[in-house]
Amino acid sequence: MDWLSIINLALGELLNPLTAVYVLAALGLAVHFGFTGLLNFGQAAFAAVGAYGMAISILTFKLPLFGAILVGILATVVFALILGIPTLRLRADYLAIVTIAASEVFRYFMTTIGFSDVTGGSTGLSAFNKEFESLNPFPDGIYGFVPFEYREEQLWVRVVGWSLVAVAAVFLWLLMRSPWGRVLKGIREDEDAVRSLGKNVFSYKLQALIIGGVLAGLGGMLFSFSLANVQPQSWGTTFTFMIWTVLLLGGAATIMGPIVGSMIFFVLLMLTQSIIGGLVDIGWLPFLTPPQVGQIRFLLIGLVLMLLVIFRPQGIFGNKKELQFNG
């Protein structure tokens, strides 16, 4: 096996736009779950709403790029209001059921034949990123060095993605150090005590749901720009559960946790796929076929996650005391 190529491929995941997408979505989930205690299993829906809102605005309503991005953000806010107003008074386990159901309902709604002229149906939407590409300030060429070597369009989407991550991380860090953020942590620990102090717990929960949803929506738009398409199958339950894995790996009630957790997660995915695939190719694992490698790597990552939850449930950066509200 070519170990140098394997290591380079794995390290390349550190700055992959997909990694930045999961960081943004996991930062939003940190607001929901880590800081507020909202058990949201429908984060994929917020990402999908942002992506579709932006793409439909460009293709159907011919809006300019920044106008379409604002529409995508507004769409996630409206979705959070529709989802949150009737559900945020529910107990945590019921909220989890409702959010995952809402995510699946939205995904199947996007595949409905009656709206396919707007949503693209099961094939999705494409050809909406021309203006995004036209904003690329980098001349044609190859930039960087192995394993961080990119063409100009690859560099552009990485610069945009990781700039969004930096802005979101600083924004959340300041927000969670503010009185508003301390109220959220109080709600997570004991919402009755916070209510007794005269705070409107429902309002704070709704605000947290909106902010976390907008971050996921931005991640969904970045995902669509990096792939130049938006398809309903991209936003299945696997997307949400991978966000949860990233969050728990790094630490739920932290800012750095989702960033480092996402990087480690995708590096491990690439390492396991490359190593297992190489062993299959040279005949050391004759009981496996190449199509099965992708399934095996998720089994191994799942095992690592189980061990992590057992022996370090707070994640890499988390504080175990902050998990007591889960109890």
N, C-alpha and C positions, 0 to 999 in steps of 0.2 A: 504493500500500500504506500501511496505517496503521502507521507505524514505532513510534509510541508504544505501541500495543497489543502489537506484536511484542516490544518490549523488556520491557514489563510481564509478559507471559506467560513470557518467558525468566527474568526475575529471580524470578518466583514459584516456579520450580523449586528455588531455593536452599533453601527451607524446606519443600519438599514431603515428606510422609511417605514416599513411595517413595524419595526421595533418602536419607532416614535409614535405610531398610531396607537399601539397598545399602552404606551406610557400615558398618553393623553386620556385614553379611556379609563385606565387604572387610576389616574389622579382624580378623575371624576367619581369613580367608585370609592376612592378613599374619602372623599367628601361625604358620600352617601353612607357608607358602612363604617369606615374607620373613625370618622369624627362625629357622625350624627347617630349611628346605630341603625340605619335603614337597610334592611335586608333586600337589596335590589338584585334580582336575577334577570333583569331585562335591559341591561346596559347596551346590548347590541341594537335594541330598537332606537335608542337615542342617536347612536352613530349612523344608523340607516336613515333616520329622519333628516339629519343634517346633510348627509350625502345626496339623498333624493331631492331635498328642498333646493339645494344648490344646483344640481344637474337639471332639474325640471325648469328652474328659473332661467337658465341659460338657453336650453333647447326649445322650450315652449313659449316663454315670455320674452325671450331675446334680451334679457337684462345683462348689463356689463358684469364683469367678474366680481367686483367688490359688492355690487348690489346683490348679486346672487348669493354671496357668502353671508351677507346680512339677512337675507331671506332664510337661508339654511339655519342660522342661529335663531331667528325668530320662530322658525318651525319647531325647533327643539324646545323653546320656551313654551309654546302653545301645547306641545305634546306633554310636557311636564305638568302643565296646569290641568290638562284633561285627565292625565293619569293620577296626579297627586291629590286633587281636591276630593274625590270620592274614596280614596284608598289610604291616605296617610294616617287616618285614625284607626286603621286595622292593626291587629297584633302582628309581630314580625313575621311569623310563619305564613299568615294569610297574605301579607304584603308580598312575600317572595312568590307565592303562587300567582297572584294577580299580575305582577310585573313580568314573569316569564310567559304568562298567557298573552299579555298585551304585546310582547315582542313577537311572538309567533303570529298573532292576528295581523299585525302590521306587515310582517314579511309575506304572508299569504295574500294580503290585500294588494301588495305590489305585483303579484303574479296574475291578478284577475284579468281575464281577457277583455272585459268591458272597458278597462282603463289603460289598455296596452298602448294606445296612441300617445299617452302622456308618460306612463311609467316604463314602457318598453316590455311589459309582461315578464315572462320567465327569462328572456334574453337580456333584459336590462337596458341601460342607456350607455352611449359612448359618444365620442366626438364633441365633448363639451370643454375640453381642456386646452383649446388652441390659444385663448387669451392668456391662460396661465403660462404656457410655454413661451409665448411672445414676450413675457416680462423677464425672461431669463437674461441676466446681465453678463453671463460668462460666454466668451467666444468659443467657437468650435475647438475641440481638442480633448486631450486626456489630462486629468488633474490628479495630484496626489501620488501615492506610492502603494505598492502591494503591502497589505491587503486592502488598503483604502485608496483604490484607484478607480476613478469614475470618468465617464464622458460628461459633457457639459450639462445635459438634461438630467442625468443622475445626480450630479452635484447640486443642481438647483433645487430639486425636490428634497434633498437631504438638508440643505441650508434652511429652507422654509420649515420643514418638519421639526428639526431640532431647535430652531429659533422659537417656534410655538411652544415646544416643551419647556424651554428656558423661561419664557414669559409666564407660562401657566404655573410653573414651580414657584417662581418668585411671588406671583400674585397670591397663590394659596398660602405660602409661608407667611406673608404679611397679613392675610385674612385670618388665618388661624391664631395669630398672635394678638389679634384685636379683641375687644369685648364681644363682638359678634361670634368669633370663633370659640371663645370660652363658653358662651351660652350653648353652642352646639355640643361641646364636650360634656357640659352639664346635662343636656338632654340625653346623651348617650348613657351617662351613668345613672341618672334618676330623673326622669322627666316630670314626675309628680313634684319633686322638690323645686325644680325650675319653675313649674306652673305656680307653685305656692308663693314664689317671689314676684308674681305679677307678669311674667313673660308669656307671650302667646306662642306656645310650643308648636302648634299647627303651622303658624306662619313661618317660624324658623325652619321647620322641616321642609316646607314647600320651597323656601328660598334655597335650601341646601340641595333639594332635588333639581331645581332649575340650574344652579351653578354647575353641579356635577354632570347634568345632562348636556349642557352647552359644551363642556370640555370633551365629552364623548362625541358630540356632533362635529366639533372641529377635527377630531380624530377620524371620523367617517369621511369628511371632505378630503383630508390628506390622503386617506386610503384610496379614494376615488381618483384623485389627481395622480397618484403614483402608479396606478394600474390603468389609467385612462378609461375606466368604465366603472359602472355601479350595477351590481347584479343582486337579486334577492337572496340567492344561495350563499352569498358572502356573509350574511347577517344571521346565521343560524345560532342555535344554542352553544355550539362549539366556540364561537367567538366570545360569548359571555363567560363561559367557564374557563377559557384561556386567560381572560382578563382577571378572573378571580384567582387563578393560579399565580399570575404575575404579582397581584396584590399581596396574597398571603406569603409568597416567597420573600418579598422585600420587607413587608411590615405594613399592616393595615392602616394604622393611625400615624403615618409618617409621610413626608414629602419625598425624601430620597428613596424610600422603599419601592414605589412603583417604577422609578427610573432604573435603579440597579436590578430590581427583580425582573424587569422586562429584558434587560440586556443579558442577564444570566440565563434566563429561560430560553431565549432564542439561540444563544451560543450553545447551550446543551442540546437543543433540538438538532442543530446542524451537526454537532459533533457525533451524536448518537446515530444520526442517519448516515453520515459519511463513513463512520467506523463499521457499523453493521453492514452497510452496503458493500464496503470493501471486503469484508470477511466473506460475504456471500459470493462476490465475484471471484475470489481466489479459491472457493470451494471449502472453506473451513466451517461453513454453516449450511451443509447440504439440505437440511430439512426446511430451509427458508427459500422463498422466491423473492426477486426484486420488488414486486408489488406489496409484499408483506412487510418490507422494511419500515415503511411509514407507520404501520400499525404498531409494530414492535417498539419503535422509539417513543410513542405516546404511552405505551405500557410502562416502559422504564421511567419516563418522566413522572407518570402517575405514582409509581412506587417511591420515587424520591420525594414527591409531595406528601405522600402518606407518612413517611419517616420524619419529614420536616414538621408536619402537624403534631406528630406524637412527641417528638423530642425538643422541638423549638417552635411552638405554635405562634409565638409573637413575630416570627420571621427574622430577617437579618437585622433590621434596624428597630423593630418594634419593642415596646415595653410590655412585659407579660401582665402587669397590673391593669393595663388598659383593655385587656381581654375579659375582664371579670364581668362586664355587662353581657357577654355572650352566654354566661354560665348555665 
